[in-house]
Amino acid sequence: MGIEFFKAHGTGNDFLLLPDPLGRLRLGPGSVRVLAHRKLGVGADGVIRVAPGSSQGALFMDYWNADGTPAEMCGNGIRCLVQVALEVGMASGSEVTVETRAGRRRVEVLSRRPFLARVSMGTPLLKGCFVLDGAPELGEGIVVDVGNPHCVFVLSSPRMVAVESLGPRVEKDPAFPGGTNVEFLARQGDRLEMRVWERGVGETLSCGTGAVAAALAASVRGLVEEKRVRLAPPGGELVVEWGPRGEAFLEGPSELVFRGELEDELVERVGLICPDLPEGAR
């Protein structure tokens, strides 16, 4: 038997999800790069192992970027994780606790069909400003920690920005030793339009933690005063709402696209099964 997987996306940010109720799978840089490859694998912005958490009823999100680097947190991916966990019986009810490398997050399921969820994202922190050498058109970026790093540039319009060239320059600037996600943002009517360069992935259709960082940056720059902010990345719409103590809540959809099975040959080649499992555990 192969390994069951799901393909899902949150506003166009797509993921390969591996339910692992027994904790028998192991992700690593090599296996993730193969699985996420859009020509040689299933293809995804990231790979998520859906595993049991450290406490009763909790889940753990083992999230990896497409380039094979582990990441702290993913606001779109966590909604997809909960949808898959409900689908396979690893979770139940309308509230699910998910442990991430950035801490525990509470996910409230607002609707099952279509799937819509609200995620407690913690309190984002302003970390200062950043200017990219040789790119005066970007102005001063706002550095935000949402459990993972972001740098947000507020512009007149993100549509004309050369994201494919400026994004990687910001991501790998020495000011960010571990790399950073990058958002390009503008106010358009009643919402914030944004484009995203994701660390370890490239330009994506959406980013959940990036939406939170963008909403905070927009508030700092005076673009918004509302407690409930609508954002429009290319892949759909997200909502960020601020709690009374500065906690951010991210609301958005998740959609299961298909489910399939990874063949035994691929599973063995990428070393997906933990080697210390008892004989016959598969």
C-alpha positions in Angstrom: 0.0 0.0 0.0 1.1 3.5 -0.8 0.8 6.6 1.3 -2.4 8.6 1.1 -2.1 12.3 0.4 -4.4 15.3 -0.2 -3.9 18.3 -2.4 -5.6 21.5 -1.1 -5.3 25.3 -1.4 -6.2 28.4 0.6 -6.8 31.3 -1.8 -4.5 29.7 -4.3 -1.6 28.9 -1.9 -1.4 25.2 -2.5 -0.2 22.3 -0.4 0.4 18.6 -0.4 -0.9 17.2 2.9 0.1 13.8 4.4 -2.2 12.5 7.2 0.1 10.8 9.8 -2.1 9.7 12.7 0.6 7.1 13.9 3.6 9.4 13.5 5.3 7.0 11.1 6.3 9.5 8.4 9.4 11.6 8.2 9.8 14.7 6.1 13.2 16.0 5.1 14.7 18.5 2.5 15.1 15.8 -0.2 11.7 14.2 0.1 10.0 17.6 0.3 11.8 18.9 -2.8 10.7 15.8 -4.8 7.1 15.8 -3.6 6.6 19.6 -4.1 8.2 19.6 -7.6 5.7 20.7 -10.2 7.2 18.6 -13.0 8.6 15.5 -11.2 6.3 15.3 -8.1 2.8 16.2 -7.1 3.5 20.0 -7.0 2.8 22.4 -4.2 4.0 25.6 -2.5 4.6 23.5 0.6 4.3 20.1 2.1 2.5 19.5 5.4 2.6 16.4 7.6 -0.6 16.3 9.6 0.5 14.7 12.9 -0.8 14.2 16.5 0.1 17.0 18.9 1.7 16.7 22.3 -1.7 17.0 24.1 -4.9 15.1 23.8 -6.9 16.3 20.8 -4.3 18.6 19.4 -2.6 18.4 16.1 1.0 19.2 15.0 1.6 21.0 11.7 5.0 19.8 10.3 5.3 22.4 7.5 8.0 22.6 4.9 8.5 25.1 2.0 8.8 23.7 -1.5 12.6 24.2 -1.5 13.0 21.7 1.4 13.3 24.2 4.3 11.1 23.8 7.4 9.0 26.9 8.3 7.5 28.1 11.5 3.9 28.7 10.5 1.6 29.0 7.5 -1.7 30.8 7.8 -3.2 29.3 4.7 -1.8 25.9 5.3 -3.2 25.6 8.8 -6.7 25.9 7.4 -6.0 23.2 4.9 -4.5 21.0 7.6 -7.7 21.3 9.7 -9.9 20.5 6.8 -7.9 17.3 6.0 -7.8 16.3 9.7 -11.6 16.5 9.8 -11.9 14.6 6.6 -9.8 11.7 7.9 -11.1 11.7 11.5 -7.9 13.1 13.1 -10.0 16.0 14.5 -13.7 16.7 15.3 -15.8 19.6 16.3 -15.7 23.2 15.4 -12.5 24.2 17.3 -9.2 22.5 16.7 -5.8 23.3 18.5 -2.8 23.1 16.2 0.8 23.1 17.4 3.2 24.8 15.1 6.9 25.8 15.3 5.6 29.3 16.1 3.5 28.1 19.0 -0.1 26.9 19.5 -2.9 28.2 17.2 -6.6 27.8 17.7 -8.6 27.2 14.5 -12.4 27.8 14.6 -14.3 26.1 11.8 -17.0 28.5 10.6 -18.4 26.4 7.8 -17.6 22.9 6.5 -19.0 23.2 3.0 -17.6 25.4 1.7 -14.8 25.2 4.2 -14.2 28.5 6.0 -12.1 28.9 9.2 -10.8 31.6 11.6 -7.3 31.2 12.9 -5.9 32.8 16.0 -2.5 34.1 14.8 -1.0 35.5 17.9 0.2 39.1 18.3 2.5 40.2 15.4 5.5 42.3 16.4 6.9 45.3 14.6 10.7 44.7 14.2 11.8 47.9 12.5 12.3 49.1 8.9 14.3 48.0 5.9 15.6 49.7 2.8 16.8 47.7 -0.2 19.9 49.1 -1.7 19.5 50.2 -5.3 15.6 50.0 -5.2 14.4 53.5 -4.3 11.1 52.8 -5.9 10.2 50.5 -3.0 10.8 53.0 -0.3 11.0 51.8 3.3 9.8 48.4 4.1 8.2 47.5 7.5 9.6 44.4 9.2 7.0 42.2 11.0 7.3 39.0 13.0 4.1 36.8 12.7 5.9 33.8 14.1 7.8 33.9 10.8 9.5 36.9 9.2 8.0 39.4 6.8 9.0 42.6 5.1 6.1 44.7 3.8 6.4 47.5 1.2 3.5 49.9 0.9 3.2 51.2 -2.7 0.8 53.0 -5.0 0.1 49.7 -6.8 1.7 46.3 -6.5 0.7 45.3 -10.0 3.7 47.0 -11.7 6.3 45.7 -9.2 9.0 43.3 -10.6 8.3 40.8 -7.8 10.3 38.1 -9.5 13.5 40.2 -9.3 12.9 42.3 -6.2 11.4 39.5 -4.1 14.5 37.3 -3.9 16.8 40.3 -3.3 14.8 41.2 -0.2 14.4 37.6 0.9 18.2 36.9 0.8 19.4 40.3 2.0 22.0 40.1 4.8 19.6 42.0 7.0 17.6 38.8 7.2 20.0 35.9 8.0 17.3 33.3 7.8 15.5 34.9 4.9 12.2 36.7 4.9 8.8 36.7 3.2 8.1 39.8 1.2 4.8 41.6 0.6 4.0 44.4 -1.8 0.9 46.3 -0.8 -1.6 49.1 -1.8 -5.0 50.3 -0.7 -7.6 49.7 -3.5 -11.1 50.8 -2.5 -12.3 48.9 0.5 -9.5 46.4 0.6 -5.8 45.9 0.5 -4.3 44.5 -2.7 -1.1 42.6 -2.3 1.4 40.4 -4.0 3.7 38.0 -2.2 7.2 36.6 -2.5 7.4 33.6 -0.2 10.7 32.6 1.4 11.8 29.3 -0.1 9.0 29.2 -2.7 8.8 32.2 -4.9 5.8 34.3 -5.9 2.6 32.7 -4.7 -1.1 33.5 -5.1 -1.5 34.2 -1.4 0.1 34.1 2.0 -1.9 33.9 5.3 0.9 35.2 7.7 1.7 37.7 5.0 -1.9 39.0 5.1 -1.5 39.6 8.9 1.9 41.4 8.3 0.3 43.5 5.5 -2.6 44.5 7.7 -0.3 45.6 10.5 1.9 47.5 8.1 -1.1 49.2 6.5 -2.2 50.3 9.9 1.2 51.7 10.7 1.2 53.6 7.4 -2.3 55.0 8.0 -3.9 53.1 5.1 -6.5 51.5 7.4 -8.2 52.3 10.7 -10.7 49.4 10.8 -10.5 46.5 13.2 -11.5 44.1 10.3 -9.4 44.4 7.2 -10.1 42.8 3.9 -7.1 41.7 1.8 -7.0 40.7 -1.9 -4.0 38.6 -2.9 -4.3 37.3 -6.5 -5.8 34.0 -5.3 -8.8 35.2 -3.4 -9.9 37.2 -0.3 -8.7 37.0 3.3 -9.8 38.9 6.3 -7.7 40.0 9.2 -9.4 41.1 12.4 -7.7 42.6 15.5 -8.6 41.5 19.0 -8.6 43.9 22.0 -5.1 43.0 23.0 -3.6 43.2 19.6 -4.1 39.6 18.7 -4.7 38.9 15.0 -7.3 36.6 13.6 -7.1 35.3 10.1 -10.3 34.3 8.3 -10.3 32.5 4.9 -11.3 29.4 2.9 -9.7 26.1 2.2 -10.5 23.8 -0.7 -9.7 20.1 -1.2 -8.7 19.6 -4.8 -8.0 15.9 -4.9 -6.7 12.9 -2.9 -4.4 10.3 -4.1 -1.7 7.7 -3.2 2.1 8.0 -3.3 3.4 4.8 -4.9 5.6 2.5 -2.8 8.6 3.1 -5.1 8.5 6.8 -4.5 7.9 6.5 -0.8 11.0 4.3 -0.5 13.1 6.4 -2.8 12.6 9.6 -0.8 12.7 7.8 2.6 9.3 8.9 3.8 8.8 6.0 6.2 10.6 6.3 9.5 13.3 3.5 9.5 12.8 2.5 13.1 9.2 1.3 12.6 8.5 -2.3 13.6 8.4 -4.9 10.8 5.1 -4.8 9.0 4.0 -1.4 10.5 3.0 -0.2 7.0 
